[in-house]
Amino acid sequence: MSPRHAAGPAPGERAAVVTGLGLTTSLGGDVPSTWRALLDGGCGVERVDFGEPAGPAQVYLAAPAAVDPGTVLSSAKAAHCDRSAQFALVAAREAVRDAGFPDPSALAGDGSRVAVVVGVGLGGLTSVLEQDHRLRTQGAGRVSPRTIPVMLPNHAAAEVGLMVGAKAGVHAPVSACAAGAEALAQALGMIRDGRADIVVAGGTEAALHPLVLAGFARLRALSRRHDDPKGASRPFDADRDGFVMGEGAGMLVVESAAHAAARGARV
């Protein structure tokens, strides 16, 4: 983000505000529960065995979601989405409702001034690996017809875009750990440039898979404090020894200040 954007909109630019928040994390399935857990000093990190039932143990520290997104969405929608897209839908739905829209589709009107930006790092990788396993063990005829849609990096963004009826753009920045932050910067730019009045933006990830964890472990990127899971994630400590993989999503409703004021939105 440029210093000009960080300081505020320049003359002629439209101011942007946040009117809705949505979260699903290792501490809670929504903003209130996550916030309460944070204030109470909660920690979602635990030891998890990601090995096959009949195979050797693969124990890593991880932060699984507190609430399975598949239990929040309809069974039909959950079955058609990768886990990363499920998280995005849950968080986006909360953000839209928090912004004052009783139904996700109600914010769109004709959708021409609504956009979506959802950043991902690995996206639908776990679904791809599951379908590859099915291909090798059961044959091509057992591969899901949803394989191609769920493997694309824009899968989560597309699902959110369909939910809110976005027609001003549906984008999916893919920039590793910076993807969510880049999505917010892109949303800000769309508002300030006048390309949209409302942008549902954020990031999602669901990559707690043996291959992903093994790869990060081989890089020596993961914390090895298996004797102290709650104290493992300490990125600014002199004795830090790696990070902890988690899953979940965070979404915002970013809106032009004028549009928010016109509808009496809480900023």
Salt bridges, closest charged atoms under 4 A:
GLU13 OE2 - ARG4 NH1 2.48
GLU13 OE2 - HIS5 NE2 3.52
ASP68 OD1 - ARG83 NH1 3.24
ASP98 OD1 - ARG266 NH2 2.88
ASP132 OD2 - ARG136 NE 2.92
GLU159 OE1 - LYS77 NZ 2.95
GLU159 OE2 - ARG146 NH2 3.40
ASP193 OD2 - ARG195 NH2 3.54
ASP197 OD1 - ARG14 NH1 3.08
ASP197 OD2 - ARG113 NE 3.17
ASP228 OD2 - ARG234 NH2 3.79
ASP241 OD1 - ARG225 NE 3.57
GLU247 OE2 - ARG83 NH2 2.96
GLU255 OE2 - HIS259 ND1 2.65
GLU255 OE2 - ARG263 NE 2.70
